[in-house]
Amino acid sequence: MNNPTSKIEEIETLLLTWKNNIDSPEQAYTQIKDLILELMSNRALEHISDNLIDLNWHVNRAFEGQTRHLLIAIDKTRTLKGMFLVPA
């Protein structure tokens, strides 16, 4: 697996793209779900599995049309990304 940070950044980019093009979220939704599953299947990332489950829940609600959950998913993705940043 590639660096988890790059996967999380990819999720963030897809969520932001989704937010800016809310008319057709299907492709972004599918890609995000695949990335979340890929991250969840990595046993080395078990310590963030609850965060990934929570992110997945908000992504699902956003796909159902509950727009505020899209904003929450973006925030949760940024929090996840911050967990992997190494201080200089």
MDAnalysis code that builds the backbone (N, CA, C; Angstrom):
import MDAnalysis as mda
import numpy as np

u = mda.Universe.empty(264, n_residues=88, atom_resindex=np.repeat(np.arange(88), 3), trajectory=True)
u.add_TopologyAttr("name", ["N", "CA", "C"] * 88)
u.add_TopologyAttr("resid", np.arange(1, 89))
u.add_TopologyAttr("resname", ["MET", "ASN", "ASN", "PRO", "THR", "SER", "LYS", "ILE", "GLU", "GLU", "ILE", "GLU", "THR", "LEU", "LEU", "LEU", "THR", "TRP", "LYS", "ASN", "ASN", "ILE", "ASP", "SER", "PRO", "GLU", "GLN", "ALA", "TYR", "THR", "GLN", "ILE", "LYS", "ASP", "LEU", "ILE", "LEU", "GLU", "LEU", "MET", "SER", "ASN", "ARG", "ALA", "LEU", "GLU", "HIS", "ILE", "SER", "ASP", "ASN", "LEU", "ILE", "ASP", "LEU", "ASN", "TRP", "HIS", "VAL", "ASN", "ARG", "ALA", "PHE", "GLU", "GLY", "GLN", "THR", "ARG", "HIS", "LEU", "LEU", "ILE", "ALA", "ILE", "ASP", "LYS", "THR", "ARG", "THR", "LEU", "LYS", "GLY", "MET", "PHE", "LEU", "VAL", "PRO", "ALA"])
u.atoms.positions = np.array([
    [0.842, -1.190, 0.000],
    [0.000, 0.000, 0.000],
    [0.877, 1.240, 0.000],
    [0.439, 2.239, -0.719],
    [1.121, 3.526, -0.712],
    [1.001, 4.152, 0.663],
    [1.678, 5.231, 0.850],
    [1.630, 5.997, 2.080],
    [0.173, 6.327, 2.423],
    [-0.267, 6.010, 3.659],
    [-1.662, 6.307, 4.027],
    [-2.000, 7.787, 3.895],
    [-1.017, 8.655, 4.106],
    [-1.284, 10.087, 3.995],
    [-1.717, 10.451, 2.583],
    [-1.095, 9.840, 1.585],
    [-1.474, 10.154, 0.206],
    [-2.891, 9.674, -0.090],
    [-3.292, 8.550, 0.485],
    [-4.669, 8.057, 0.307],
    [-5.660, 9.000, 0.977],
    [-5.304, 9.457, 2.169],
    [-6.180, 10.376, 2.900],
    [-6.275, 11.707, 2.163],
    [-5.155, 12.177, 1.618],
    [-5.189, 13.411, 0.827],
    [-6.037, 13.237, -0.431],
    [-5.986, 12.045, -1.007],
    [-6.820, 11.775, -2.183],
    [-8.305, 11.812, -1.811],
    [-8.645, 11.252, -0.647],
    [-10.028, 11.315, -0.163],
    [-10.449, 12.778, 0.023],
    [-9.566, 13.568, 0.626],
    [-9.869, 14.980, 0.849],
    [-10.129, 15.697, -0.478],
    [-9.272, 15.451, -1.456],
    [-9.435, 16.077, -2.776],
    [-10.759, 15.677, -3.408],
    [-11.110, 14.401, -3.310],
    [-12.378, 13.925, -3.878],
    [-13.568, 14.559, -3.172],
    [-13.485, 14.686, -1.844],
    [-14.578, 15.313, -1.097],
    [-14.736, 16.775, -1.488],
    [-13.629, 17.466, -1.659],
    [-13.703, 18.880, -2.058],
    [-14.255, 19.013, -3.476],
    [-13.865, 18.099, -4.362],
    [-14.403, 18.095, -5.720],
    [-15.899, 17.832, -5.681],
    [-16.312, 16.877, -4.859],
    [-17.724, 16.547, -4.682],
    [-18.478, 17.781, -4.200],
    [-17.902, 18.468, -3.201],
    [-18.556, 19.655, -2.632],
    [-18.773, 20.727, -3.707],
    [-17.812, 20.875, -4.597],
    [-17.907, 21.906, -5.623],
    [-18.727, 21.483, -6.834],
    [-19.031, 20.182, -6.952],
    [-19.821, 19.674, -8.070],
    [-20.859, 18.702, -7.528],
    [-21.756, 19.203, -6.711],
    [-22.705, 18.374, -5.966],
    [-23.719, 17.662, -6.868],
    [-23.843, 18.100, -8.122],
    [-24.838, 17.502, -9.014],
    [-24.548, 16.036, -9.337],
    [-23.292, 15.650, -9.386],
    [-22.945, 14.296, -9.804],
    [-21.868, 13.697, -8.896],
    [-22.256, 13.269, -7.691],
    [-21.253, 12.764, -6.751],
    [-20.913, 11.275, -6.904],
    [-21.553, 10.581, -7.832],
    [-21.404, 9.124, -7.899],
    [-19.960, 8.665, -8.054],
    [-19.223, 9.291, -8.975],
    [-17.849, 8.859, -9.214],
    [-16.974, 9.128, -7.990],
    [-17.093, 10.313, -7.405],
    [-16.312, 10.646, -6.213],
    [-16.676, 9.692, -5.075],
    [-17.965, 9.429, -4.917],
    [-18.429, 8.529, -3.852],
    [-17.794, 7.149, -3.995],
    [-17.807, 6.608, -5.192],
    [-17.250, 5.275, -5.438],
    [-15.756, 5.246, -5.147],
    [-15.038, 6.258, -5.602],
    [-13.598, 6.312, -5.367],
    [-13.284, 6.462, -3.881],
    [-14.047, 7.283, -3.180],
    [-13.836, 7.479, -1.745],
    [-14.074, 6.171, -1.000],
    [-15.155, 5.483, -1.343],
    [-15.465, 4.211, -0.680],
    [-14.331, 3.201, -0.891],
    [-13.799, 3.146, -2.125],
    [-12.684, 2.232, -2.416],
    [-11.448, 2.577, -1.589],
    [-11.142, 3.861, -1.468],
    [-9.983, 4.288, -0.682],
    [-10.160, 3.979, 0.803],
    [-11.355, 4.210, 1.320],
    [-11.624, 3.895, 2.725],
    [-11.459, 2.396, 2.960],
    [-12.003, 1.572, 2.064],
    [-11.857, 0.121, 2.208],
    [-10.395, -0.304, 2.142],
    [-9.637, 0.316, 1.267],
    [-8.214, -0.001, 1.154],
    [-7.481, 0.340, 2.448],
    [-7.785, 1.496, 3.012],
    [-7.162, 1.883, 4.276],
    [-7.586, 0.954, 5.404],
    [-8.858, 0.572, 5.425],
    [-9.363, -0.299, 6.490],
    [-8.773, -1.703, 6.400],
    [-8.392, -2.127, 5.221],
    [-7.854, -3.477, 5.061],
    [-6.384, -3.563, 5.477],
    [-5.763, -2.431, 5.735],
    [-4.367, -2.407, 6.158],
    [-4.299, -2.583, 7.675],
    [-3.811, -3.737, 8.113],
    [-3.773, -4.035, 9.547],
    [-2.896, -3.056, 10.327],
    [-1.928, -2.451, 9.658],
    [-1.053, -1.489, 10.325],
    [-1.808, -0.216, 10.699],
    [-3.010, -0.035, 10.139],
    [-3.794, 1.173, 10.410],
    [-4.989, 0.898, 11.326],
    [-4.940, -0.205, 12.068],
    [-6.048, -0.540, 12.967],
    [-6.339, 0.567, 13.963],
    [-5.314, 1.332, 14.332],
    [-5.484, 2.398, 15.327],
    [-6.381, 3.533, 14.825],
    [-6.637, 3.583, 13.538],
    [-7.533, 4.628, 13.017],
    [-8.830, 4.034, 12.448],
    [-9.066, 2.758, 12.710],
    [-10.246, 2.109, 12.120],
    [-11.555, 2.771, 12.563],
    [-11.647, 3.189, 13.825],
    [-12.867, 3.870, 14.281],
    [-13.077, 5.183, 13.528],
    [-11.977, 5.886, 13.275],
    [-12.063, 7.138, 12.517],
    [-12.526, 6.868, 11.082],
    [-12.028, 5.795, 10.495],
    [-12.415, 5.449, 9.128],
    [-13.882, 5.025, 9.048],
    [-14.340, 4.289, 10.049],
    [-15.755, 3.884, 10.107],
    [-16.641, 5.123, 10.223],
    [-16.233, 6.053, 11.067],
    [-16.985, 7.297, 11.247],
    [-16.994, 8.111, 9.953],
    [-15.843, 8.218, 9.295],
    [-15.756, 8.927, 8.023],
    [-16.677, 8.277, 6.992],
    [-16.647, 6.955, 6.931],
    [-17.490, 6.216, 5.998],
    [-18.972, 6.517, 6.241],
    [-19.380, 6.585, 7.502],
    [-20.773, 6.865, 7.849],
    [-21.187, 8.236, 7.315],
    [-20.329, 9.230, 7.518],
    [-20.646, 10.584, 7.054],
    [-20.658, 10.666, 5.529],
    [-19.768, 9.941, 4.878],
    [-19.760, 9.904, 3.409],
    [-21.076, 9.305, 2.906],
    [-21.531, 8.244, 3.553],
    [-22.808, 7.631, 3.159],
    [-23.974, 8.600, 3.330],
    [-24.006, 9.315, 4.463],
    [-25.079, 10.292, 4.691],
    [-25.012, 11.411, 3.644],
    [-23.813, 11.840, 3.316],
    [-23.667, 12.895, 2.311],
    [-24.184, 12.413, 0.962],
    [-23.903, 11.171, 0.626],
    [-24.355, 10.630, -0.658],
    [-25.880, 10.537, -0.708],
    [-26.500, 10.360, 0.458],
    [-27.963, 10.323, 0.540],
    [-28.567, 11.723, 0.408],
    [-27.726, 12.740, 0.346],
    [-28.215, 14.098, 0.145],
    [-28.138, 15.000, 1.361],
    [-27.605, 14.497, 2.453],
    [-27.481, 15.301, 3.666],
    [-26.161, 16.091, 3.598],
    [-26.227, 17.251, 2.999],
    [-25.042, 18.033, 2.639],
    [-24.135, 18.351, 3.821],
    [-24.697, 18.579, 4.979],
    [-23.845, 18.923, 6.123],
    [-22.873, 17.805, 6.455],
    [-23.253, 16.559, 6.127],
    [-22.357, 15.432, 6.390],
    [-21.151, 15.440, 5.454],
    [-21.292, 16.064, 4.302],
    [-20.151, 16.223, 3.407],
    [-19.110, 17.123, 4.063],
    [-19.561, 18.196, 4.688],
    [-18.654, 19.106, 5.389],
    [-18.000, 18.419, 6.586],
    [-18.771, 17.601, 7.287],
    [-18.229, 16.855, 8.427],
    [-17.188, 15.851, 7.933],
    [-17.469, 15.185, 6.805],
    [-16.523, 14.217, 6.245],
    [-15.214, 14.901, 5.857],
    [-15.299, 16.095, 5.299],
    [-14.088, 16.847, 4.942],
    [-13.279, 17.147, 6.204],
    [-13.954, 17.584, 7.254],
    [-13.278, 17.892, 8.514],
    [-12.625, 16.644, 9.109],
    [-13.338, 15.540, 9.091],
    [-12.802, 14.292, 9.645],
    [-11.608, 13.788, 8.830],
    [-11.641, 14.019, 7.524],
    [-10.519, 13.633, 6.674],
    [-9.293, 14.462, 7.022],
    [-9.493, 15.739, 7.244],
    [-8.372, 16.610, 7.622],
    [-7.802, 16.210, 8.974],
    [-8.666, 15.798, 9.887],
    [-8.200, 15.325, 11.194],
    [-7.355, 14.069, 11.024],
    [-7.825, 13.139, 10.182],
    [-7.057, 11.922, 9.906],
    [-5.696, 12.261, 9.312],
    [-5.681, 13.172, 8.373],
    [-4.424, 13.565, 7.728],
    [-3.460, 14.122, 8.780],
    [-3.988, 14.892, 9.708],
    [-3.155, 15.462, 10.765],
    [-2.538, 14.419, 11.669],
    [-3.166, 13.265, 11.788],
    [-2.624, 12.192, 12.629],
    [-1.342, 11.612, 12.046],
    [-1.129, 11.809, 10.747],
    [0.044, 11.238, 10.097],
    [1.141, 12.256, 9.817],
    [0.867, 13.522, 10.109],
    [1.896, 14.541, 9.872],
    [2.959, 14.446, 10.951],
    [4.197, 14.523, 10.528],
    [5.317, 14.445, 11.455],
    [5.815, 15.861, 11.707],
    [5.918, 16.247, 12.991],
    [6.411, 17.602, 13.274],
    [7.856, 17.760, 12.793],
    [8.166, 18.959, 12.339],
    [9.525, 19.233, 11.823],
    [10.539, 19.319, 12.937],
])
